[in-house]
Amino acid sequence: MTISAGGAPTLEKVAALAGVSRSTVSRVVNSSPKVAPEVVQAVNQAIAELGYVPNRAARMLASRRTQTIALVIPENTARFFSDPFFASVIQGVAFRLAQTDYTLSLVIASETDHEKTRRYLRGGNVDGALILSHHSDDTSYVELARTMPIVFGGRPAAAPENVDDIYVVDVDNEAAAEVAVQHLVDRGRTRIAHISGRQDMAPAQDRMAGWRTVLERAGLEPGPVEDGDFTPIGGAEAMRRLLGRRETFDAVFAASDQMASGALTVLRERGLRVPDDIALVGFDNDYFATSSVPAITTIEQPPVVQGTTMAELLVRLIDGEEVERLTVLPTQLVVRDSS
């Protein structure tokens, strides 16, 4: 059969050259598993010979897919751009989606526009969403997960009781915090203070719980606690409040490296030696830990792997596959000079 080369290549021309129906070509273009391998080969050969480029808009209309995934971070822009954790997770998400036809839409949902974000997600603009850094005052994303594919990066805080139908990729924050505090106990520290993160977030709640568990197990009285809101400035202010309380403590477990670095700055300002006078352990193993002097002992978690895993699970959910409800990633203690 001779096919005219005139005009733009079309689905019909591909079908004629391959000797199959138009619907068969459509199934091959949309990667249907119901086409015989030899037919797929013939269609792909015809596509290559004619230089046919599938109409993405038509494919989206036919499949009712947007080929877009939203990554929603319910934080203000200042926190987003200052926290290396977010950049690492995004790196992992982008790496996985680069191997697909999906485009990533980043949504920084500040405290003032959560409803706008939910309207966007409900409006058919995306095929699924990744939610990172969830706060307890907004359970609507959990509710939304019952109507569309959503994967959470971290356990949602204070979520409704019936959350068996959500998907979460996380680390065991409580167990990791226990490792961090046990390290201080093993170093002979007996009065361990805590600089916590925001208590409307599950990681802060779990890390504080781990701190308490170890002290109770060791028969030690808990040291004082101050909230540092996961930022260096917050950590510094929390350390000033701890010192101002005039309570004795010989170690501090900070729920993030950012807060630990801020606390370390204040300890140096007050002439206190780390770790001789006060030992210090953080959480994350980011550049705040590695660039501090002394370098900070910390818990390493894998945010790049978390992002890759979240994206992988969401793509599979969108494709209708069964996936695990909870994926727990490993952590490890990294011992440095601060303890």
C-alpha positions as CSV (number, residue, x, y, z in Angstrom):
1,M,0.0,0.0,0.0
2,T,1.3,3.4,-0.9
3,I,0.7,6.2,1.6
4,S,0.7,9.8,0.5
5,A,3.4,11.9,2.2
6,G,1.5,15.1,1.7
7,G,0.1,17.0,4.7
8,A,0.8,16.5,8.4
9,P,0.9,12.9,9.6
10,T,-2.3,11.8,11.3
11,L,-3.6,8.9,13.3
12,E,-5.4,7.7,10.2
13,K,-2.2,7.7,8.1
14,V,-0.3,5.8,10.8
15,A,-3.2,3.2,10.9
16,A,-3.1,2.9,7.1
17,L,0.7,2.4,7.0
18,A,0.7,-0.1,9.8
19,G,-2.3,-2.0,8.4
20,V,-4.4,-1.6,11.5
21,S,-7.4,0.3,12.7
22,R,-7.4,3.8,14.0
23,S,-8.5,2.6,17.4
24,T,-5.5,0.2,17.5
25,V,-3.1,3.0,16.9
26,S,-4.8,5.0,19.7
27,R,-4.4,2.1,22.1
28,V,-0.7,1.8,21.2
29,V,-0.2,5.6,21.6
30,N,-1.8,5.4,25.0
31,S,0.3,2.4,26.1
32,S,-2.5,0.0,26.4
33,P,-1.4,-3.5,27.5
34,K,-4.1,-5.1,25.3
35,V,-2.2,-4.9,22.0
36,A,0.0,-7.7,20.7
37,P,3.7,-7.0,20.7
38,E,4.0,-7.4,16.9
39,V,1.2,-4.9,16.4
40,V,2.9,-2.4,18.7
41,Q,6.1,-2.8,16.8
42,A,4.3,-2.2,13.4
43,V,2.5,0.9,14.8
44,N,5.7,2.4,16.3
45,Q,7.5,1.8,13.0
46,A,4.8,3.6,11.1
47,I,4.9,6.5,13.7
48,A,8.6,6.8,13.3
49,E,8.5,6.6,9.5
50,L,5.8,9.3,9.2
51,G,7.1,11.5,12.1
52,Y,3.8,11.4,13.8
53,V,3.5,13.3,17.1
54,P,0.5,12.3,19.3
55,N,-1.8,15.2,20.1
56,R,-1.3,15.5,23.9
57,A,-4.4,17.6,24.3
58,A,-6.6,15.1,22.6
59,R,-5.1,12.3,24.7
60,M,-5.8,14.2,27.8
61,L,-9.4,14.8,26.7
62,A,-9.9,11.1,25.9
63,S,-8.4,9.9,29.2
64,R,-9.7,12.7,31.3
65,R,-6.2,13.2,32.7
66,T,-4.3,16.5,32.9
67,Q,-0.9,14.8,33.2
68,T,-0.2,17.2,36.1
69,I,0.6,16.4,39.7
70,A,0.5,19.1,42.4
71,L,3.0,19.3,45.3
72,V,1.2,21.3,48.0
73,I,3.3,22.8,50.8
74,P,1.0,24.5,53.4
75,E,3.6,27.0,54.5
76,N,4.4,30.7,53.9
77,T,7.1,31.5,51.4
78,A,9.7,32.6,53.9
79,R,9.7,29.2,55.6
80,F,9.6,27.4,52.3
81,F,12.7,29.1,50.9
82,S,14.7,28.9,54.1
83,D,14.2,25.2,54.8
84,P,16.5,22.8,52.9
85,F,14.1,19.9,53.7
86,F,11.6,21.2,51.2
87,A,14.2,21.5,48.4
88,S,15.4,18.0,49.0
89,V,11.9,16.5,48.8
90,I,11.1,18.5,45.6
91,Q,14.4,17.1,44.1
92,G,13.2,13.6,44.8
93,V,9.7,14.2,43.4
94,A,11.1,15.9,40.2
95,F,13.6,13.0,39.7
96,R,10.8,10.5,39.6
97,L,8.3,12.5,37.6
98,A,11.0,13.2,35.0
99,Q,10.7,9.5,34.1
100,T,7.0,10.0,33.3
101,D,4.7,12.3,31.2
102,Y,3.6,14.2,34.3
103,T,4.3,17.9,35.0
104,L,4.9,19.0,38.5
105,S,2.8,22.0,39.8
106,L,4.2,23.5,43.0
107,V,1.7,25.1,45.3
108,I,2.9,27.0,48.3
109,A,-0.3,27.3,50.3
110,S,0.2,30.0,53.0
111,E,-2.1,30.4,56.0
112,T,-4.4,32.7,54.0
113,D,-5.2,30.7,50.9
114,H,-5.9,27.1,51.9
115,E,-9.4,27.2,50.5
116,K,-8.1,28.5,47.2
117,T,-5.7,25.6,47.1
118,R,-8.5,23.1,47.8
119,R,-10.6,24.6,45.0
120,Y,-7.7,24.2,42.6
121,L,-7.2,20.6,43.6
122,R,-11.0,19.8,43.4
123,G,-11.4,21.6,40.0
124,G,-9.9,18.9,37.8
125,N,-6.6,20.7,37.3
126,V,-4.4,17.8,38.5
127,D,-4.6,14.0,38.5
128,G,-3.3,13.8,42.1
129,A,-1.5,15.7,44.8
130,L,1.4,15.3,47.2
131,I,0.9,17.1,50.6
132,L,4.0,18.1,52.6
133,S,4.2,19.8,56.0
134,H,0.7,19.3,57.3
135,H,-0.7,21.2,60.2
136,S,-3.4,20.0,62.7
137,D,-5.6,23.0,62.1
138,D,-6.4,21.9,58.6
139,T,-7.8,18.3,58.2
140,S,-9.4,19.1,54.9
141,Y,-6.6,17.6,52.9
142,V,-7.2,14.3,54.6
143,E,-10.9,14.6,53.7
144,L,-9.9,15.5,50.1
145,A,-7.8,12.3,50.0
146,R,-11.0,10.3,50.0
147,T,-12.0,11.8,46.6
148,M,-8.8,11.9,44.7
149,P,-5.3,10.3,44.7
150,I,-3.2,12.0,47.4
151,V,0.0,11.0,49.2
152,F,1.2,12.7,52.4
153,G,4.8,13.4,53.1
154,G,4.7,12.7,56.9
155,R,1.8,11.7,59.1
156,P,-1.0,14.3,59.2
157,A,-1.2,15.9,62.6
158,A,-4.5,15.5,64.5
159,A,-6.2,13.9,61.5
160,P,-9.7,12.4,61.8
161,E,-9.7,9.0,63.5
162,N,-10.7,7.1,60.4
163,V,-7.5,7.7,58.4
164,D,-7.0,4.1,57.1
165,D,-7.7,5.3,53.5
166,I,-4.8,7.8,53.3
167,Y,-1.3,7.1,52.0
168,V,1.7,8.3,54.0
169,V,5.5,8.3,53.4
170,D,7.3,9.1,56.6
171,V,10.1,8.3,59.0
172,D,9.5,7.0,62.5
173,N,10.1,10.3,64.2
174,E,9.4,9.0,67.7
175,A,11.8,6.1,67.4
176,A,14.5,8.3,65.8
177,A,14.1,10.9,68.6
178,E,14.6,8.0,71.1
179,V,17.9,7.1,69.5
180,A,19.0,10.8,69.7
181,V,18.2,11.2,73.3
182,Q,19.5,7.8,74.3
183,H,22.8,8.9,72.8
184,L,22.9,11.8,75.2
185,V,22.0,9.5,78.1
186,D,24.8,7.1,77.1
187,R,27.2,10.1,77.1
188,G,26.4,10.5,80.8
189,R,24.0,13.5,80.5
190,T,21.3,13.4,83.2
191,R,19.3,16.6,82.7
192,I,18.3,16.9,79.0
193,A,16.3,19.9,77.8
194,H,14.2,19.9,74.6
195,I,13.7,22.6,72.0
196,S,10.6,21.5,70.2
197,G,9.0,22.3,66.9
198,R,5.5,23.6,66.4
199,Q,3.2,21.3,68.3
200,D,0.5,21.5,65.5
201,M,2.8,19.3,63.4
202,A,3.1,15.6,63.8
203,P,7.0,15.4,63.6
204,A,7.2,17.9,66.5
205,Q,4.7,15.9,68.6
206,D,6.5,12.6,67.8
207,R,10.0,13.8,68.5
208,M,8.9,15.2,71.9
209,A,7.2,11.9,72.7
210,G,10.5,10.1,71.9
211,W,12.4,12.5,74.2
212,R,10.0,11.8,77.1
213,T,10.1,8.1,76.5
214,V,13.8,7.8,76.9
215,L,13.9,10.0,80.0
216,E,11.2,7.9,81.7
217,R,12.9,4.7,80.7
218,A,16.2,6.0,82.2
219,G,14.5,7.2,85.3
220,L,15.6,10.8,84.6
221,E,13.7,13.9,85.4
222,P,12.8,15.8,82.1
223,G,14.6,19.0,81.5
224,P,12.9,22.2,80.5
225,V,11.1,22.5,77.2
226,E,10.8,25.6,74.9
227,D,9.2,25.8,71.4
228,G,11.6,26.9,68.6
229,D,9.2,26.6,65.6
230,F,11.7,24.7,63.4
231,T,13.8,27.9,62.5
232,P,17.3,29.1,63.5
233,I,15.9,32.3,65.0
234,G,13.3,30.2,66.9
235,G,16.0,27.9,68.2
236,A,18.1,30.9,69.4
237,E,15.1,32.5,71.1
238,A,14.2,29.1,72.7
239,M,17.8,28.7,74.0
240,R,17.7,32.2,75.5
241,R,14.5,31.3,77.3
242,L,15.9,28.0,78.6
243,L,18.9,29.8,80.0
244,G,16.7,32.5,81.4
245,R,14.7,30.0,83.4
246,R,17.8,29.3,85.5
247,E,17.1,25.6,85.5
248,T,20.1,23.2,85.4
249,F,20.6,21.1,82.3
250,D,23.6,19.5,80.7
251,A,22.2,18.6,77.2
252,V,19.7,19.7,74.7
253,F,17.8,17.7,72.1
254,A,16.5,20.1,69.4
255,A,13.8,18.8,67.0
256,S,15.6,20.1,64.0
257,D,19.1,21.1,62.9
258,Q,18.0,24.6,62.2
259,M,16.9,25.1,65.8
260,A,20.1,23.4,67.0
261,S,22.2,25.8,65.0
262,G,20.4,28.8,66.5
263,A,20.8,27.3,70.0
264,L,24.5,26.8,69.4
265,T,25.0,30.4,68.5
266,V,23.4,31.5,71.8
267,L,25.5,29.0,73.8
268,R,28.7,30.4,72.3
269,E,27.5,34.0,73.0
270,R,27.0,33.1,76.7
271,G,30.5,31.6,76.9
272,L,29.2,28.0,77.3
273,R,31.3,25.2,75.8
274,V,29.7,22.6,73.5
275,P,29.8,19.7,74.4
276,D,31.8,20.2,77.6
277,D,29.1,22.3,79.4
278,I,26.1,21.5,77.3
279,A,25.9,18.7,74.7
280,L,23.6,19.2,71.7
281,V,21.8,16.9,69.3
282,G,19.6,18.0,66.4
283,F,17.5,16.3,63.7
284,D,17.6,16.2,59.9
285,N,21.4,16.1,59.0
286,D,21.2,19.1,56.7
287,Y,23.8,21.8,56.1
288,F,22.9,23.6,59.4
289,A,24.4,20.6,61.2
290,T,27.4,20.2,59.0
291,S,28.4,23.8,58.7
292,S,28.1,24.6,62.5
293,V,31.1,24.9,64.7
294,P,31.3,22.4,66.3
295,A,29.4,20.3,63.8
296,I,26.2,19.0,65.3
297,T,25.3,15.4,66.1
298,T,22.0,14.7,64.5
299,I,19.5,12.2,63.1
300,E,19.7,11.7,59.4
301,Q,16.5,11.3,57.4
302,P,16.3,10.9,53.6
303,P,14.2,13.7,52.2
304,V,15.2,13.0,48.6
305,V,14.2,9.4,48.9
306,Q,11.0,10.6,50.6
307,G,10.1,12.7,47.6
308,T,10.9,10.0,45.1
309,T,8.8,7.5,47.0
310,M,5.9,9.9,47.3
311,A,5.9,10.5,43.6
312,E,6.2,6.8,42.8
313,L,3.3,5.9,45.0
314,L,1.1,8.7,43.6
315,V,1.8,7.7,40.0
316,R,0.8,4.1,40.8
317,L,-2.3,5.3,42.6
318,I,-3.4,7.3,39.6
319,D,-2.9,4.2,37.5
320,G,-5.2,2.3,39.7
321,E,-2.6,0.1,41.4
322,E,-2.6,-1.1,45.0
323,V,0.1,0.4,47.1
324,E,1.1,0.3,50.8
325,R,-0.8,2.8,53.0
326,L,2.2,3.6,55.1
327,T,5.9,3.6,53.9
328,V,8.4,4.1,56.7
329,L,11.9,5.2,55.6
330,P,15.1,4.6,57.6
331,T,16.9,7.1,59.8
332,Q,20.3,6.9,61.5
333,L,22.3,8.7,64.2
334,V,25.3,10.7,62.9
335,V,27.7,11.5,65.8
336,R,29.7,14.7,65.5
337,D,31.6,17.1,67.9
338,S,28.5,18.7,69.6
339,S,28.0,15.6,71.8
